[in-house]
Structure formats: structure tokens, C-alpha cells
Amino acid sequence: MPERRAHEGRQAHVDLEGLAQGLEALRTLVALRLEEAGLGSDPVHAPPPTPRDWLSRPLPPSGRVDLPPLPRFALDSRFGQLVGEYELDTQEQYALLAALAPELDERFHALFSLLAHGSGRDGLTGESLRNLLAGSVEGRLRAARILRPDAPLRAAGMIRTEPFGPRSLDFRILPDPDMARWVLGHPREEPEFSSAFPARALHTVHSLADLALPQDVEEKLQGLLNRIRNRPKVLGEWGFQHHHDHPAGITALFEGPPGTGKTTAAAALGKEAGLPVFRVDLSAVVSKYIGETEKNLSLLFDRAERRDWILFFDEADALFGKRTEVSDSRDRFANQQVSYLLQRMEAFEGVSLLATNLARNVDDAFMRRIHIRVRFPLPDSLERLHIWTGALPDNLPRDERLELEDLSEPFPMSGGEIRNAVFHAAYRAAAEGSPLSRDHLLHGIREEFDKAGRLLPKSGPLPEDDP
């Protein structure tokens, strides 16, 4: 299991008094830094500092960390739990408070802009936070170190960064939205679809047993479910996480024709494992701008990894396609994306599911890293009967002469096609005000065969085409 979920499933209270005292200490610290620049101790009425003002700021090589004392956050409070579990020192506590401050008081957005050396950057940045946290060279070096990707604040997913320039501290600092909601006591929400999280939640009313799959497919899915459920025991209790690199990552490939249940199986798998499943929107991930695709994927993987969410990549060959010989810049760009995906997928300490209709189009390097490969075939007649039966609600009025066996045997259809045919039939029956009949279902079957450009097999009298 990922060990970096800094704010999941905790029972703790929101320390309102501690947070209020922390914000007051933060205001005091902003005033102190502005005073050092010769602008007085009143950040509200002081003029915005210019680069010339900062040139006169004293910067001794070393010295004590001159930070106003912070309140002692209650250990059973949400902020206090983060401080205690990750052993955050005073600088790190101030940095976390600074990231959260605009969520509580919008004035901090403007206050932090005063510390940006007149760069014109709004809000909290790497540079403005470093200027806030330290009044010496030694302190500034320490402040820069706590913003590294492997330091607790970023590694545990408490803050995230958005680069905007070439220098090491040229990035905006934002609180992780899930962490902020938890610390501030806001109700948990599904992440909204955005460039920072280009995926949507995948839900289903079905269980794996409802899918009418061949026995070998059921066994593979059950094995995948067991692997997901037993990660804490195998990795933690049995110690595998200390003997292998990236042992928590699980990658499975679902392959098969359209409509054979790959997407529903992904949703049902997450439902039974107790983990949210998010379907990645490839059109929102892939960008024509160099580096943007990698950035989008990095944000996606990072957030899913921290929360132990399952990522589902449908039509995966569009994103995980085979690398080609480089003949122009577009080929080079596409190959870079595949190479980045390969590296990030290998390091991902969560569950990723790839679905494809054409496994032969998936890059061989990805195929070598697949842990479980599940092939979803078209259902046979007995499986189709099970699907037909399960697709019709119990309270649906039916013609007493309707025999589903008459439909399952002669019409080779996928589960998705059967579902669509049932809906066609149900709406036709509702419009006619009559019970669902064989003719209604045959009309639905005809619609699906026409849509796929397939010839409809003859099976007794078929309904006439609509005039």
C-alpha cells in the first residue's frame, strides 16, 4: 500500500483555535520580513516593495531561525496529526500554514505577493515562501530543502507545485485539495474533472459475479482482487516492501472486443476492493504542447497514488501505443510521451488498469510490465442467456410468451450490445403501453446489428421494418 496518504481515514477534530493563532503568527512573520526590507511593520498600509527595497535587506550567513513561536497544535487535531506523524519542524509547519492560509483568509494571497521581490507573481511561490521562512543564508538553504519533491511536505502530498519558470524555486505552491478539505473539516468530495485531474469517477451497480464471464476470466479477476486486498499483509506484515522496488504497484491489462465487459469489470473490481475507480480522459491528458502531456500525467498519478485510487485507461493503445522510428518531430514527441508513461507507470504505487481492443498495438515495453493480463472473449450462448436474464428488471411487465432462450442462441452479441438492445426494446414497449415482447427485443437486436454494420441472422419471423 502507498505510505504517503497523509490525510486518509483519520478521526480527528479541526483545531480552530490553533489555526487562528497560527494565522496570526504568519501575519507577524510577513510584517517582520517587510520591516527587514525597510518598509515598516504594517503590511496593509506599506507600499509594495520593489527589487531595490530587497537589495538592502540584511542576509547574514547564519543565525537562529527568527520565526515567531507557533501554537502547540493538539495531537488529536487534524493539523496536529500531520505535524506529529511527519515530525514537521517550525519552518515546515509555517510552510504548510502558508499554503492553507488563503483558504481561510483571502488577504494572505496579497500578503504573499509582497514577498516576491517585485516579480509580479501573485500568491505563494517557492521564492516568496523562502523569503518568508528565513532571514539568513543558512535558513534560506534549509527553506529550499523543505520544498524538495522528496521532503515530507511534497512527498506526503500536503502541498503541490506548479512550475512557471526555469529556476529551482519558480513554482506556485498550492495545498493539496484533499488535504485542505480534511484539515479544514470540509466534507469529502469526488475530485472535479480538470487539467490537474483529467479523470472521472467510474461507478457500477454490478458485482463481478453479475458479469457472466467465462470461468478463467472470473479466476483472473478474483486473483487481481485478492492481490489488491492483500497488499497490506504481503508488503507490510511480510516485509516485501523492504526487499523490492515499487512493490505496491499493480498493472493489469484488459483486452477484448468492444462490449465484453472490460469497463464494467474495472468498476466492479474497485467496488469490491473498496477503492474508487477513475476513468482517465485521454483527450484531456494528451497535449500538442511539448511537456504538457507529461505534466498532466504526473499530476494524475501523484494524486491517485496518495489516495490509493484505481486509474482506468480505456482504449489504452491510444496512449500506450508502440514507439516508432523517428522521422519527424511528431514521432519524437510521441515517443517521449510513451517513454515517460513507461517510467511513471513503473514507479506508480497504486493500481492501474489498461483496457484495449487491440493488445498488439500496445508498446512491448508496457506488455513486459503487465502483472495480470485478462482476455475478455465474446460470450457464448449460455453466457448470453445469463446476460439477457440479468439485463431485465424483475418488475418489468413481460409478454408471457417471451422466452429469452430464443434470443440467446441465434444472435451472437456482446454484453454491451445486449444491454443496448434491452433499452431499445423497453422504450418501444413503454411508448406502446404494452408488456415487453419478443418483437420488441428483436427490434432492439436489429438496431444493434445495423449500428455495427452486421447482417442479422434469420431466427423465425422477424418484425417488419418501421415504415
N, C-alpha and C positions, 0 to 999 in steps of 0.2 A: 504494500500500500504506500502511496506517496506520504512522506513525513512532513510535508510543507503546507498542510492545510491549517493555517494559523487561526481559523475562526469558525470551525465547523462543529455544530452539535454541542456547544458548551452551555451549561446552566450557570448564568451569572447575571448580576444586575448592572444597570447603567449608572456609573458614578457621576451624577450630575454636579455635585459639589466639587469633586476633584477636577472634572473637566473645566468648570468655570474658573477655578483657581489656576489651572494650567494655562488657560487663555489669557488670564491677567498677567501671568509671568511672561508669556510670549509677547504681549504688548510692551511690557517693561524692557524686554530684550531688544525689540525693534527700536525703542526710544534710545537705549544705550548705544546701539550701533550708529544711529543718526547723530547722536551727540558727539561720538568719536570723530565723525566727519565734519564737525563744526557747525551743525545745523540746529543745535538746540535739542531739548529733550521732549519737545511736543511734536509728534509725527503728524498730528492733524493739521496744525497751522504752519508747520515748517514748509518752505518751498521745496519742490522736488530736487534732490541732489543731482549734480552734474558730474561728469567724469573728473573735472577739475577739483571738485569737493573731495572726491575719494582719494585723490593724489596726496592729500595732506593727512589722511588717516594714519595713525601710528600702527606699525605692524612689527612688534618685537619678535625676535627669533623664537622665544619660548616664554612660558609663564603659566600661571594657573589658569584653568578653564573658568573664565569670568562669566559664568552663567547664573542668573538668578535662581534661587532654590525652587524646585518644583514640589508640589504637594506629594505626600506619600499616598499613592493610589491604593485603594483597598484591594487585597489579594483576591477577594471573591468578586471583584468588579471586572467588567469586560476589558477595559483598558489595562487594569492591573494584572489580569491574567497574561496579556501579551508581554507586559514588562517583565513579569516573573518567569514565564516559560522560556523566553528568548534572552533573558538576562540583559535587557536593554540598559545601557548606561545613560547618563544625563543627556549627552548630545543626541543619542538615538531617540530618547523619549521626546526631546524637543522637536526633532525632525518629524516624528510621527504626529505630534500635536500640530505642527505647522501644516502637514498635509491635510489633516482633518479640519483645521481652523476655518477655512472658507465655507465648509459645510454647516458650521454653526454661526458664523458671523461673517457676512459678505465683505465687511470692511477690511478683512485680512488680505483679500485679493489685491486691494490698492496698497496696503501697507507693504506687502512683499515686493511690489513693483518698485518701491522706493529704494530697495536694496540691490537693484540690478545694475548699478553703476551707470544709470542713464542710457541703458541699451534699448529701452523702449519695449522690452518684453514684459507682458502682463503676468501677474500671478507668481507662483512659486517655481523657481527654476533651480537647477543644480548650483549655479553661481550665486544666486541670491540666498539660498539656504546655507551655502558655505560661508558667505559673508555674515549671515545671521549667527552662526554657531561658534565662530572663532574670532578672537582678536589678536592672534599670533600666528606665525608661520607654522609652528608645531601643531596648533589647534586646527588650522586650515587643512593640513595634511590629514589629520585624523578625521575631519569632517568629510573630506573627499573619499576616504576609505570606507566610511559607513554607507556611502552611496553606490558602492560597487555591486555588480549583479550577484556576487556570492556572499555578500554581507546579509545579516538577518532581515533587514527591512525589505529588501527586494527578493531575496531567496525565499522568504516565508510568505511572500505575496501580500505584504501590508501596503506597499506603495508600488506604483508602476511609473515608467518614464516614457516620454515621447520626444525623441531627438528632433532638433531643429537646426543644428549647426555642426561644424566639423570638430570643435573642441570637446575635450572629455566631459565637461560639465554643461555642454549645450543641450540641455533637455528640460522639458517641463516635468514637474513632479505632481502626480495625482494620487489620491488614495485609491486603493483597490475598492471598487464599488461594493463588493460583497462584504469586505472587512468593514467599510464605513457603515453600512446598514446594520451590521451586527453590533459594532461598538456603540453606535448611537441609538440602538433599540428600535430601528425601523423594521417593519415586517419583511420577511424574506420574500423576494420576488424572483421570477424567472428572468434571466438576463434578456434585455431587449436586443433585437436584431440591430446590428450596427457594424461599422467598419472595424471596431475593436472586438466584436464578437459576431462574425458573419455566419451564424447558425441559428436554427430554430428548434425548439423542443419537439421531440417525436413521442407521441402517445398512442396507446392502443388499448382496446377493451379485451384483447385476446391474451391468452397464455400460450406457452409453447405447445401445450397439448392440443390446442384448438386448431393447429395449422395443418393437420392431416399430411404429415411429411413421411417419407419412407423411413424405415427403422434406422438405417445407417446415418441418415441426416439427423434424426432425433438424438441418436447417441453422440454425434459430434457436437451438437448444440448443448446437450447436457454436460458433456465434458468441458466445453467452454464456460458454461455457467459454474461448474464446480471449481474451475481454475480461478474465476473471478471471486467467488465466495471465500475460497480458502487461502487467498494471498496473505492475510494476517498471520495465519498459522505457519505456512511454509516459509515466508520471508522473515517474519519476526521471531516467532517462537522457535522455529527450527534453524534459524540463523542463515538462510540462504542469501539474505540481502548483504551480508558481510563477505560473501565469497564470490559474488558475480556482479558485473557491471549492469546497471539498469535492469534489475531482475523483475521490477514491478510491471514493466510494460507488457501488454498483451496485444497482439495484432492478429486479426482474423480476416480471411478473405471469403466473402460470399459470392459465388458465381453461379450463373444460370440464366435461362431466358427471362424476359420480362414477365411479371405477374406470377412468379413462382413462390413468392413469399419472403423475399430477402429483406425488404424494408420492415414488414410486419414482424419477422423473426428478430430483427435488431431491436425494435421497440419492446417486444415481449421479453427478450433477454434482459434488457435494462429493468423492466418492471419486476421480474422475478429476482434479479440481483439487488434490487433496491437502489439503483443508481439512475439518475436522469440521463437520457439519451438526447443528443443534439445532432440534427442533420445539417451538415455543412453545405452552404450555398456556394457552389464552385464559382458562379458568375461574380459573386461579391469578393471572393478570395483572389482570383486571378486578375492581375492588373497589367495594363500595357506599359506601365512605367517601371523602369528598372529598379529593383529593390522593394517595390511596394507589395508584391506578392509575398515575399519573404517576411516583411513586416506584419502583414495581415495574418499569416500563418503563425508567426511567433506569438502574437497576442492571443490567438485562438488556442494554441497548445498550452501556453502558460496558464491561462485561466482554467481550462479544463483540467489540467494537471493538479492545480491547487485544490479544486473542489471534487476531484475524483469523478468527473463526468465522462461518459462514454461519447466519443466522437464517431459519427457515422458518415462516411464519404460515399454517397451514391454515385453511380456512373464514374467509378474511381479511375478508369482508364483515361478520362479527360484530364486528370490532374497527375496521375502516376504513370503516364504513358512512357513508352520506350524512348530512350535518348537516341538521337540520330547523328549522322555525320554533319559536321558544321559546314554549311555552305554560305550562310549569311548571318547577320546579327540576330535575326529572329530565332534561328536554330540555336545559337549560342545562349540567348536569353532563356529559351525553353529548357535547354539542358541544365542551366544554372538553377532553374526552379526545381527540376527533378532532383538534382544533387542536394539542394538544400532540404527538400522534403525527406529524402533518404536519411540525412543526418538527424533531422529533428524527430522523425518518426522513431528512429532507433533510440534516441535519448528520452522519448516520451514515457513517463512513468504512470501511464494510465491505459485505458482500453480503447483501441481504435478498430473500427470495423470498416472494411472496404467492400463495396458491392460493385459488381461489374457483369455485364452481359457477355463480354469478350475478354476472358482472362489472358488470352495470348497477346493482347495489346498492352498489358501491364509490364513495366520495366522488370527485367530479370533480377536486378538487384533488390527490388522490393519483394519479389517472389521468394528469394532466398531467406528473407527475414520474416516471412509469414509463419506464425506459430501454429495456427489451425486453419485448414482450408476446407470449406464446406461447399459441396456442389448441390445445387437445388435443381432437380430434374422436373420436367413437366409431369403432372400427376397421372397415374394410371386410372382405369375406370373405377376401381374400388375407392381410391383416394378422392376422385372427382365426386363420387356419391357422398362421401363424408363432407366434402366442401359444400355441395349443394344443400345437404341437410342442415349444416351449421349456418348457412347463409340466410335461412328463412326463420324469422322470429316465431316463437311459439303461438303468439296471439294473432298471427296473420290469418285472415279468413281465406280458406283454400277450397277449390273445387274438389269434391270428394273423389273424383276420378283421377286426380293428379297422382302420377307415380314417378318419382324422381329417377328411378332406375331407367326409365325410358329415355332420359336425357343424359345420364352419366355415361352410358355405354357407347352411343354412336357419335358423340361430339367431343373430340379431343380439344380441351380448353385448359388454360392455366387458371389458377385460383383467382387471379385478378380479373380475368375475363368472366368467370362465373359470377363474381361479385357484381361486376358492371351489368351483366345480363339480368341479374335479380332486380337491380334497381330500375332498369328499363321496364321490366315486367310489372313491378309493383306500382310504378307511377301510371302505367297504362291501365292497370286494374282499378286504381283509385279514380282515374278520370272516368272510367265506365261505370263505376259504382258496383262492381261485381267482384266475387272472390277470385283469387289468383288461380289461373288455369294453365293447362299445358300450352295453349295457344299464346298466352301472354309470355310465358318463358321462351317459347320458340321465337317470338318476335325479338325478345332480348338477345337470344343467341344469334339471330340473323344480323342484328345491329353490330355485334362484336366481330363476326366473321367479315362483314362488309368493311368495317373500320380497319381490319388487318389486311384487307385485300385477299382473303382466302375464300375458296369455294365451300359452300355449305353442303355437307354430306346429306343424302336423302335418308329420312327416317320416318316413314309413314307420311301421312298427309301433313303438309306444312301450311301455315296460314298464308293467305294471299297478301301480296304487297299492298300497301296503302295506296289508294288512288291519288 
